[in-house]
Amino acid sequence: MISGGSSDPWYNALNKPFLTPPDIVFGLVWPVLFILMAAGALIVLDRAGSFERAVSPLGLYYAMLVFNAAWSFAFFGLNDLPLALGILVALWLLIVAMMQDFWRFAPLAALLQIPYLIWISFAGYLNGFILFAN
């Protein structure tokens, strides 16, 4: 809802790195990542047996979702590249912390987050390049 991709005049005018994927890649990758994120959280909840026992990893999961949305708003909504990069750094740290907490309940749940961590790392490269090239 926030990102217009290449149809957004502001985004379209930015100098972007050579490795910037086409819009279609984002549309394919994000649903898969959200499925993996949710699957990990559900596995943790199942292994914990109750929300109360899983409050720490699920709290990190929900915080991660908030930061994920905040990045889109900062980058595309506010066009604030430094803020967006700062949010990405915090998001990356939240994902690592969440993976550590997930691991205590179910290593598989943590391993399912590796593609997301890689994607956010790549997003950091893209955001950083765009910040310093514009």
C-alpha positions in Angstrom: 0.0 0.0 0.0 2.9 2.4 0.7 5.2 1.4 -2.1 4.4 2.2 -5.7 7.6 0.6 -6.9 8.8 1.9 -10.3 5.5 3.8 -10.7 6.4 6.1 -7.7 8.1 9.2 -9.3 10.3 9.7 -6.3 11.6 6.1 -6.3 11.9 6.0 -10.0 14.2 9.1 -10.0 16.6 7.6 -7.5 20.1 6.4 -8.5 19.9 2.7 -7.6 22.6 0.0 -7.6 23.1 -2.4 -10.5 21.8 -5.3 -8.4 18.4 -3.7 -7.8 15.8 -6.4 -8.6 12.9 -5.7 -10.9 9.6 -5.0 -9.1 8.3 -8.5 -9.9 11.0 -10.0 -7.7 9.7 -8.1 -4.6 6.2 -9.4 -5.4 7.4 -13.0 -5.4 9.9 -12.9 -2.5 7.8 -11.1 0.1 4.9 -13.6 0.3 7.4 -16.5 0.7 9.2 -14.6 3.4 6.0 -13.9 5.3 5.0 -17.5 5.1 8.4 -18.6 6.5 8.1 -16.0 9.3 4.6 -17.1 10.3 5.6 -20.7 10.0 8.4 -20.2 12.4 6.2 -18.3 14.9 3.6 -21.0 14.7 6.2 -23.8 15.3 7.5 -21.9 18.4 3.9 -21.4 19.7 3.2 -25.1 19.2 6.4 -26.3 20.9 5.9 -23.8 23.8 2.4 -25.1 24.4 1.1 -21.7 25.3 1.5 -18.0 24.4 2.7 -17.3 27.9 5.6 -19.7 27.5 6.5 -18.2 24.1 6.0 -14.5 25.1 9.7 -13.6 24.5 10.2 -15.0 21.0 6.7 -14.0 19.9 7.2 -10.5 21.3 10.3 -10.3 19.2 8.3 -11.6 16.2 5.6 -8.9 16.6 8.2 -6.2 17.1 10.0 -7.4 14.0 6.7 -7.1 12.0 6.3 -3.5 13.3 9.8 -2.5 12.2 9.3 -4.2 8.9 6.2 -2.0 8.3 8.0 1.0 9.7 10.8 0.6 7.1 8.3 0.8 4.2 6.7 3.8 5.7 10.0 5.6 6.3 11.4 4.7 2.9 8.4 5.1 0.6 6.0 7.1 2.7 8.4 9.7 4.2 11.2 9.3 1.6 13.6 9.5 4.6 16.5 7.4 3.5 18.7 7.7 6.7 15.7 6.9 9.0 14.9 3.9 6.8 18.5 2.6 7.0 18.4 3.0 10.8 15.2 1.0 11.0 16.8 -1.7 8.8 19.7 -2.0 11.2 17.3 -2.3 14.1 15.2 -4.8 12.1 18.3 -6.9 11.4 19.1 -7.0 15.1 15.5 -7.9 16.0 15.6 -10.8 13.5 18.9 -12.1 14.9 17.4 -11.9 18.5 14.2 -13.5 17.3 16.1 -16.4 15.7 18.1 -17.0 18.9 14.8 -17.1 20.9 13.2 -19.3 18.3 16.2 -21.7 18.5 15.5 -22.4 22.2 12.1 -23.8 21.2 12.6 -25.2 17.8 15.8 -25.0 15.7 13.7 -25.4 12.5 11.8 -22.2 13.4 15.0 -20.3 13.6 16.4 -21.8 10.4 13.3 -20.8 8.5 14.2 -17.1 9.2 17.6 -17.3 7.3 16.1 -16.3 4.0 14.5 -13.3 5.7 17.7 -12.3 7.3 19.5 -12.6 4.0 16.8 -10.5 2.3 17.0 -7.8 4.9 20.8 -7.7 4.6 20.4 -7.2 0.9 17.8 -4.5 1.5 20.4 -2.8 3.7 22.8 -2.8 0.8 20.2 -1.4 -1.5 19.0 1.3 1.1 22.7 2.2 1.9 23.6 2.6 -1.8 20.5 4.7 -2.5 21.2 6.9 0.5 24.8 7.6 -0.5 24.2 7.8 -4.2 21.4 10.4 -4.0 
